[in-house]
Amino acid sequence: MKSKGLAICVMITVWCIAGLMVDGYHRRRAVAQSQAEPIKIRWEKIGVMPFFKGRRSDDTGETIVCPICELSFKSENIKDGGDRAITRYVQEALERRYRDKVIALDAVSRAYQEIPRDDTKDTPRGLAQKAGEALGTDFMIVGALWRYRDRIRDELGSGRGASVAFDMYLIEVSSGRTVWKTKFDETQRPLTEDIRGAKVLIKKGAKWLSADELAQYGIEEVFKKFPL
């Protein structure tokens, strides 16, 4: 009786192991196929829209379809020139990757300024499409800047670190489709306050960053998953 029970246990164990092996094989095969057959997007030209300034939204997809007039912002959250700086940093990141496939920033600015606009109806997505059509691009990057503050020191020499937050979208000009979206929201903190929040401080050589340096770090991070 005992031998019969033992035999049944052995058979069940063998079935379980075989099932796990088959499951593991299919998982590995699926991973191998996904790595061997990446999704490719054909394109020739891309441009960067001037970043919009606005309030923070919990929904990363909301801003792109919001009328321009609703993108209100508090001036104390965004230092003067922050929107122009981050637009330039995104442009430079794209040029390092794609060189002559990237439309010059001044050409995009001219096209954007010449678009007939109604801020009560026009959305960032719609304006990106219009600018892209005028420039003959396949894609446009649209960004919304929510926070851009330099470090503030208190009388003890600590205070609060630089803080930058933005959303970014890759828009297909022909369809208006959002191909990719991302967000970055980081405030530098000292190691003694929050070890997890101090990751930027560690990665950048254990030094306090300016808002410009933090913005450039943020762009480096989000472009690691850029789909083109």
RODRENGU-171363 format. One record per residue (C-alpha): residue number from 1; residue in one letter; x, y, z. Coordinates in steps of 0.1 Angstrom, whole numbers, plus 5000, padded with zeros to 4 digits. Example, Ala and Ser with C-alpha at 12.3 -4.5 7.8 and 13.67 -1.06 7.14 Angstrom:
BEGIN
+-----+----+------+------+------+
|   i | aa |    u |    v |    w |
+-----+----+------+------+------+
|   1 |  A | 5123 | 4955 | 5078 |
|   2 |  S | 5137 | 4989 | 5071 |
+-----+----+------+------+------+
REM end
This chain:
BEGIN
+-----+----+------+------+------+
|   i | aa |    u |    v |    w |
+-----+----+------+------+------+
|   1 |  M | 5000 | 5000 | 5000 |
|   2 |  K | 5028 | 5023 | 5009 |
|   3 |  S | 5047 | 5015 | 4977 |
|   4 |  K | 5015 | 5023 | 4957 |
|   5 |  G | 5012 | 5056 | 4974 |
|   6 |  L | 5048 | 5064 | 4969 |
|   7 |  A | 5045 | 5056 | 4932 |
|   8 |  I | 5016 | 5080 | 4929 |
|   9 |  C | 5035 | 5108 | 4946 |
|  10 |  V | 5065 | 5102 | 4922 |
|  11 |  M | 5042 | 5104 | 4892 |
|  12 |  I | 5026 | 5136 | 4904 |
|  13 |  T | 5060 | 5151 | 4910 |
|  14 |  V | 5072 | 5142 | 4875 |
|  15 |  W | 5040 | 5157 | 4859 |
|  16 |  C | 5046 | 5190 | 4879 |
|  17 |  I | 5082 | 5192 | 4868 |
|  18 |  A | 5073 | 5185 | 4832 |
|  19 |  G | 5046 | 5211 | 4833 |
|  20 |  L | 5070 | 5237 | 4847 |
|  21 |  M | 5096 | 5229 | 4821 |
|  22 |  V | 5071 | 5233 | 4793 |
|  23 |  D | 5058 | 5265 | 4808 |
|  24 |  G | 5094 | 5278 | 4812 |
|  25 |  Y | 5101 | 5269 | 4776 |
|  26 |  H | 5071 | 5288 | 4762 |
|  27 |  R | 5080 | 5318 | 4784 |
|  28 |  R | 5116 | 5318 | 4771 |
|  29 |  R | 5104 | 5314 | 4736 |
|  30 |  A | 5080 | 5343 | 4739 |
|  31 |  V | 5108 | 5365 | 4753 |
|  32 |  A | 5132 | 5354 | 4725 |
|  33 |  Q | 5106 | 5363 | 4699 |
|  34 |  S | 5099 | 5397 | 4714 |
|  35 |  Q | 5136 | 5405 | 4714 |
|  36 |  A | 5142 | 5392 | 4679 |
|  37 |  E | 5112 | 5410 | 4664 |
|  38 |  P | 5111 | 5445 | 4679 |
|  39 |  I | 5085 | 5470 | 4667 |
|  40 |  K | 5100 | 5494 | 4642 |
|  41 |  I | 5086 | 5528 | 4633 |
|  42 |  R | 5096 | 5543 | 4600 |
|  43 |  W | 5102 | 5580 | 4600 |
|  44 |  E | 5123 | 5607 | 4585 |
|  45 |  K | 5118 | 5639 | 4604 |
|  46 |  I | 5110 | 5650 | 4640 |
|  47 |  G | 5105 | 5683 | 4657 |
|  48 |  V | 5103 | 5696 | 4693 |
|  49 |  M | 5074 | 5720 | 4701 |
|  50 |  P | 5081 | 5748 | 4726 |
|  51 |  F | 5072 | 5734 | 4761 |
|  52 |  F | 5039 | 5746 | 4775 |
|  53 |  K | 5038 | 5758 | 4811 |
|  54 |  G | 5009 | 5747 | 4833 |
|  55 |  R | 4994 | 5731 | 4863 |
|  56 |  R | 5002 | 5696 | 4874 |
|  57 |  S | 4978 | 5668 | 4863 |
|  58 |  D | 4976 | 5633 | 4878 |
|  59 |  D | 4966 | 5621 | 4843 |
|  60 |  T | 4995 | 5622 | 4820 |
|  61 |  G | 4972 | 5620 | 4790 |
|  62 |  E | 4950 | 5649 | 4800 |
|  63 |  T | 4973 | 5678 | 4791 |
|  64 |  I | 4977 | 5669 | 4754 |
|  65 |  V | 4939 | 5674 | 4747 |
|  66 |  C | 4934 | 5703 | 4771 |
|  67 |  P | 4926 | 5738 | 4756 |
|  68 |  I | 4957 | 5761 | 4759 |
|  69 |  C | 4937 | 5786 | 4780 |
|  70 |  E | 4933 | 5760 | 4807 |
|  71 |  L | 4971 | 5755 | 4812 |
|  72 |  S | 4974 | 5779 | 4841 |
|  73 |  F | 5005 | 5779 | 4862 |
|  74 |  K | 5019 | 5795 | 4893 |
|  75 |  S | 5049 | 5817 | 4885 |
|  76 |  E | 5068 | 5807 | 4917 |
|  77 |  N | 5068 | 5771 | 4905 |
|  78 |  I | 5086 | 5778 | 4872 |
|  79 |  K | 5116 | 5801 | 4871 |
|  80 |  D | 5120 | 5826 | 4842 |
|  81 |  G | 5132 | 5808 | 4811 |
|  82 |  G | 5127 | 5773 | 4824 |
|  83 |  D | 5104 | 5764 | 4796 |
|  84 |  R | 5129 | 5776 | 4770 |
|  85 |  A | 5157 | 5758 | 4787 |
|  86 |  I | 5140 | 5724 | 4788 |
|  87 |  T | 5128 | 5727 | 4752 |
|  88 |  R | 5165 | 5733 | 4742 |
|  89 |  Y | 5177 | 5703 | 4763 |
|  90 |  V | 5152 | 5680 | 4746 |
|  91 |  Q | 5163 | 5693 | 4712 |
|  92 |  E | 5199 | 5687 | 4720 |
|  93 |  A | 5192 | 5651 | 4732 |
|  94 |  L | 5174 | 5644 | 4699 |
|  95 |  E | 5202 | 5659 | 4678 |
|  96 |  R | 5228 | 5638 | 4696 |
|  97 |  R | 5208 | 5607 | 4686 |
|  98 |  Y | 5193 | 5615 | 4652 |
|  99 |  R | 5214 | 5645 | 4639 |
| 100 |  D | 5199 | 5658 | 4606 |
| 101 |  K | 5165 | 5641 | 4611 |
| 102 |  V | 5157 | 5667 | 4637 |
| 103 |  I | 5142 | 5700 | 4625 |
| 104 |  A | 5160 | 5731 | 4638 |
| 105 |  L | 5145 | 5747 | 4668 |
| 106 |  D | 5142 | 5781 | 4652 |
| 107 |  A | 5123 | 5766 | 4623 |
| 108 |  V | 5098 | 5750 | 4646 |
| 109 |  S | 5094 | 5782 | 4665 |
| 110 |  R | 5086 | 5801 | 4633 |
| 111 |  A | 5061 | 5775 | 4622 |
| 112 |  Y | 5045 | 5775 | 4656 |
| 113 |  Q | 5042 | 5813 | 4657 |
| 114 |  E | 5026 | 5814 | 4622 |
| 115 |  I | 4998 | 5789 | 4631 |
| 116 |  P | 4964 | 5806 | 4634 |
| 117 |  R | 4954 | 5801 | 4670 |
| 118 |  D | 4924 | 5801 | 4692 |
| 119 |  D | 4936 | 5794 | 4728 |
| 120 |  T | 4900 | 5786 | 4739 |
| 121 |  K | 4898 | 5757 | 4714 |
| 122 |  D | 4933 | 5747 | 4703 |
| 123 |  T | 4951 | 5719 | 4722 |
| 124 |  P | 4988 | 5710 | 4724 |
| 125 |  R | 4980 | 5680 | 4703 |
| 126 |  G | 4963 | 5700 | 4676 |
| 127 |  L | 4990 | 5727 | 4675 |
| 128 |  A | 5017 | 5700 | 4672 |
| 129 |  Q | 4999 | 5685 | 4642 |
| 130 |  K | 4996 | 5718 | 4625 |
| 131 |  A | 5032 | 5727 | 4631 |
| 132 |  G | 5043 | 5692 | 4620 |
| 133 |  E | 5023 | 5694 | 4588 |
| 134 |  A | 5038 | 5728 | 4580 |
| 135 |  L | 5073 | 5714 | 4586 |
| 136 |  G | 5068 | 5681 | 4569 |
| 137 |  T | 5077 | 5660 | 4600 |
| 138 |  D | 5065 | 5625 | 4609 |
| 139 |  F | 5065 | 5632 | 4646 |
| 140 |  M | 5065 | 5661 | 4670 |
| 141 |  I | 5075 | 5661 | 4707 |
| 142 |  V | 5051 | 5681 | 4729 |
| 143 |  G | 5060 | 5688 | 4765 |
| 144 |  A | 5043 | 5704 | 4795 |
| 145 |  L | 5065 | 5719 | 4823 |
| 146 |  W | 5049 | 5719 | 4858 |
| 147 |  R | 5078 | 5728 | 4880 |
| 148 |  Y | 5113 | 5743 | 4875 |
| 149 |  R | 5129 | 5756 | 4907 |
| 150 |  D | 5165 | 5761 | 4918 |
| 151 |  R | 5177 | 5750 | 4952 |
| 152 |  I | 5168 | 5772 | 4981 |
| 153 |  R | 5190 | 5774 | 5012 |
| 154 |  D | 5179 | 5782 | 5047 |
| 155 |  E | 5199 | 5798 | 5075 |
| 156 |  L | 5213 | 5763 | 5084 |
| 157 |  G | 5226 | 5758 | 5049 |
| 158 |  S | 5203 | 5730 | 5039 |
| 159 |  G | 5168 | 5742 | 5027 |
| 160 |  R | 5153 | 5724 | 4998 |
| 161 |  G | 5169 | 5711 | 4966 |
| 162 |  A | 5162 | 5719 | 4930 |
| 163 |  S | 5129 | 5706 | 4917 |
| 164 |  V | 5117 | 5698 | 4882 |
| 165 |  A | 5085 | 5682 | 4869 |
| 166 |  F | 5074 | 5677 | 4833 |
| 167 |  D | 5053 | 5655 | 4810 |
| 168 |  M | 5064 | 5647 | 4775 |
| 169 |  Y | 5045 | 5632 | 4745 |
| 170 |  L | 5055 | 5618 | 4711 |
| 171 |  I | 5027 | 5627 | 4686 |
| 172 |  E | 5023 | 5611 | 4652 |
| 173 |  V | 5015 | 5641 | 4629 |
| 174 |  S | 4994 | 5623 | 4603 |
| 175 |  S | 4970 | 5608 | 4629 |
| 176 |  G | 4974 | 5629 | 4660 |
| 177 |  R | 4980 | 5596 | 4679 |
| 178 |  T | 5001 | 5596 | 4711 |
| 179 |  V | 5028 | 5571 | 4703 |
| 180 |  W | 5046 | 5575 | 4736 |
| 181 |  K | 5043 | 5595 | 4768 |
| 182 |  T | 5064 | 5599 | 4799 |
| 183 |  K | 5068 | 5621 | 4830 |
| 184 |  F | 5095 | 5632 | 4853 |
| 185 |  D | 5090 | 5645 | 4888 |
| 186 |  E | 5121 | 5649 | 4910 |
| 187 |  T | 5131 | 5671 | 4939 |
| 188 |  Q | 5166 | 5667 | 4953 |
| 189 |  R | 5168 | 5657 | 4990 |
| 190 |  P | 5197 | 5652 | 5013 |
| 191 |  L | 5207 | 5616 | 5022 |
| 192 |  T | 5199 | 5622 | 5058 |
| 193 |  E | 5163 | 5631 | 5049 |
| 194 |  D | 5154 | 5604 | 5023 |
| 195 |  I | 5178 | 5578 | 5010 |
| 196 |  R | 5154 | 5568 | 4981 |
| 197 |  G | 5148 | 5604 | 4972 |
| 198 |  A | 5185 | 5612 | 4972 |
| 199 |  K | 5192 | 5589 | 4941 |
| 200 |  V | 5199 | 5620 | 4919 |
| 201 |  L | 5223 | 5633 | 4945 |
| 202 |  I | 5242 | 5600 | 4943 |
| 203 |  K | 5241 | 5595 | 4905 |
| 204 |  K | 5254 | 5631 | 4899 |
| 205 |  G | 5284 | 5628 | 4921 |
| 206 |  A | 5269 | 5636 | 4955 |
| 207 |  K | 5265 | 5673 | 4948 |
| 208 |  W | 5235 | 5697 | 4948 |
| 209 |  L | 5222 | 5704 | 4913 |
| 210 |  S | 5207 | 5735 | 4897 |
| 211 |  A | 5173 | 5732 | 4881 |
| 212 |  D | 5190 | 5732 | 4847 |
| 213 |  E | 5212 | 5702 | 4857 |
| 214 |  L | 5183 | 5684 | 4872 |
| 215 |  A | 5162 | 5690 | 4840 |
| 216 |  Q | 5191 | 5676 | 4819 |
| 217 |  Y | 5193 | 5645 | 4842 |
| 218 |  G | 5155 | 5640 | 4838 |
| 219 |  I | 5157 | 5641 | 4800 |
| 220 |  E | 5185 | 5616 | 4800 |
| 221 |  E | 5164 | 5593 | 4822 |
| 222 |  V | 5131 | 5595 | 4802 |
| 223 |  F | 5149 | 5591 | 4768 |
| 224 |  K | 5162 | 5557 | 4779 |
| 225 |  K | 5128 | 5544 | 4769 |
| 226 |  F | 5122 | 5565 | 4738 |
| 227 |  P | 5106 | 5543 | 4712 |
| 228 |  L | 5122 | 5556 | 4680 |
+-----+----+------+------+------+
REM end
